[in-house]
């Protein structure tokens, strides 16, 4: 069970990092379009 919870936590951290990266990409594109 402990290992399973660790795996889930890693997946959540990865998805959070992906979301942050995608958000930065969208913001960068938005700024590029604004210029």
MMTF fields as JSON, N, C-alpha, C and O atoms, coordinates in Angstrom:
{
  "mmtfVersion": "1.0.0",
  "mmtfProducer": "UNKNOWN",
  "numBonds": 139,
  "numAtoms": 140,
  "numGroups": 35,
  "numChains": 1,
  "numModels": 1,
  "chainsPerModel": [1],
  "groupsPerChain": [35],
  "chainIdList": ["A"],
  "bondAtomList": [4, 2, 8, 6, 12, 10, 16, 14, 20, 18, 24, 22, 28, 26, 32, 30, 36, 34, 40, 38, 44, 42, 48, 46, 52, 50, 56, 54, 60, 58, 64, 62, 68, 66, 72, 70, 76, 74, 80, 78, 84, 82, 88, 86, 92, 90, 96, 94, 100, 98, 104, 102, 108, 106, 112, 110, 116, 114, 120, 118, 124, 122, 128, 126, 132, 130, 136, 134],
  "bondOrderList": [1, 1, 1, 1, 1, 1, 1, 1, 1, 1, 1, 1, 1, 1, 1, 1, 1, 1, 1, 1, 1, 1, 1, 1, 1, 1, 1, 1, 1, 1, 1, 1, 1, 1],
  "groupList": [{"groupName": "UNK", "atomNameList": ["N", "CA", "C", "O"], "elementList": ["N", "C", "C", "O"], "formalChargeList": [0, 0, 0, 0], "bondAtomList": [1, 0, 2, 1, 3, 2], "bondOrderList": [1, 1, 2], "singleLetterCode": "X", "chemCompType": "L-PEPTIDE LINKING"}],
  "groupTypeList": [0, 0, 0, 0, 0, 0, 0, 0, 0, 0, 0, 0, 0, 0, 0, 0, 0, 0, 0, 0, 0, 0, 0, 0, 0, 0, 0, 0, 0, 0, 0, 0, 0, 0, 0],
  "groupIdList": [1, 2, 3, 4, 5, 6, 7, 8, 9, 10, 11, 12, 13, 14, 15, 16, 17, 18, 19, 20, 21, 22, 23, 24, 25, 26, 27, 28, 29, 30, 31, 32, 33, 34, 35],
  "secStructList": [7, 2, 2, 2, 2, 2, 2, 2, 2, 2, 2, 2, 2, 2, 2, 2, 2, 2, 2, 2, 2, 2, 2, 2, 2, 2, 2, 2, 2, 2, 2, 2, 2, 2, 7],
  "xCoordList": [0.844, 0.0, 0.877, 0.619, 1.913, 2.789, 3.394, 3.454, 3.851, 4.468, 3.451, 3.766, 2.219, 1.16, 0.904, 0.775, 0.833, 0.596, 1.737, 1.512, 2.961, 4.12, 3.989, 4.231, 3.606, 3.462, 2.397, 2.573, 1.288, 0.214, 0.721, 0.454, 1.452, 1.975, 2.9, 2.863, 3.742, 4.668, 3.879, 4.236, 2.791, 1.984, 1.375, 1.364, 0.864, 0.248, 1.287, 1.009, 2.502, 3.555, 3.908, 4.112, 3.978, 4.329, 3.256, 3.568, 1.98, 0.899, 0.921, 0.679, 1.21, 1.276, 2.381, 2.203, 3.535, 4.658, 4.275, 4.612, 3.576, 3.159, 2.182, 2.285, 1.245, 0.269, 0.991, 0.675, 1.957, 2.705, 3.448, 3.459, 4.069, 4.823, 3.872, 4.177, 2.723, 1.756, 1.234, 1.052, 0.996, 0.505, 1.541, 1.195, 2.826, 3.879, 3.922, 4.101, 3.757, 3.781, 2.639, 2.839, 1.425, 0.271, 0.506, 0.209, 1.039, 1.293, 2.325, 2.188, 3.355, 4.396, 3.787, 4.095, 2.926, 2.285, 1.388, 1.355, 0.659, -0.24, 0.549, 0.122, 1.703, 2.533, 3.062, 3.13, 3.435, 3.969, 2.881, 3.15, 1.639, 0.528, 0.22, -0.099, 0.315, 0.008, 0.974, 0.596, 2.222, 3.226, 3.021, 3.779],
  "yCoordList": [-1.205, 0.0, 1.251, 2.199, 1.245, 2.419, 2.723, 3.878, 1.664, 1.873, 2.448, 3.343, 1.924, 2.397, 3.891, 4.649, 4.308, 5.721, 6.577, 7.684, 6.063, 6.808, 6.984, 8.068, 5.91, 5.968, 7.005, 7.786, 6.993, 7.966, 9.389, 10.287, 9.587, 10.918, 11.385, 12.549, 10.463, 10.832, 11.238, 12.2, 10.496, 10.822, 12.215, 13.007, 12.511, 13.82, 14.926, 15.965, 14.696, 15.714, 15.934, 17.067, 14.836, 14.942, 15.74, 16.617, 15.426, 16.127, 17.609, 18.465, 17.92, 19.327, 20.045, 21.177, 19.372, 19.973, 20.174, 21.192, 19.208, 19.327, 20.496, 21.281, 20.6, 21.695, 23.041, 23.959, 23.158, 24.415, 24.723, 25.87, 23.714, 23.928, 24.354, 25.264, 23.697, 24.058, 25.478, 26.231, 25.839, 27.189, 28.222, 29.238, 27.951, 28.888, 28.998, 30.086, 27.855, 27.873, 28.73, 29.556, 28.525, 29.299, 30.789, 31.62, 31.126, 32.539, 33.113, 34.249, 32.333, 32.798, 33.032, 34.023, 32.12, 32.283, 33.512, 34.271, 33.704, 34.853, 36.157, 37.096, 36.209, 37.415, 37.615, 38.744, 36.53, 36.617, 37.15, 37.97, 36.673, 37.127, 38.598, 39.359, 38.992, 40.376, 41.337, 42.461, 40.906, 41.779, 41.896, 42.593],
  "zCoordList": [0.0, 0.0, 0.0, -0.742, 0.838, 0.892, -0.46, -0.881, -1.149, -2.465, -3.437, -4.221, -3.381, -4.278, -4.062, -5.023, -2.794, -2.494, -3.032, -3.521, -2.941, -3.453, -4.963, -5.494, -5.645, -7.107, -7.485, -8.42, -6.734, -7.015, -6.786, -7.585, -5.691, -5.386, -6.5, -6.898, -7.01, -8.097, -9.334, -10.014, -9.63, -10.814, -10.654, -11.596, -9.44, -9.214, -9.373, -9.971, -8.829, -8.942, -10.41, -10.846, -11.168, -12.589, -13.329, -14.134, -13.046, -13.74, -13.364, -14.215, -12.096, -11.67, -12.437, -12.886, -12.582, -13.3, -14.762, -15.366, -15.319, -16.725, -16.881, -17.824, -15.955, -16.025, -15.95, -16.707, -15.043, -14.888, -16.183, -16.63, -16.789, -18.029, -19.142, -19.913, -19.223, -20.268, -20.044, -21.0, -18.797, -18.488, -18.937, -19.54, -18.634, -19.041, -20.561, -21.108, -21.244, -22.709, -23.247, -24.138, -22.691, -23.161, -22.907, -23.765, -21.729, -21.41, -22.377, -22.829, -22.694, -23.609, -24.99, -25.652, -25.415, -26.727, -26.724, -27.692, -25.625, -25.525, -25.628, -26.299, -24.96, -25.021, -26.439, -26.923, -27.1, -28.468, -29.398, -30.276, -29.194, -30.048, -29.761, -30.675, -28.497, -28.115, -28.793, -29.124, -29.005, -29.633, -31.1, -31.776]
}
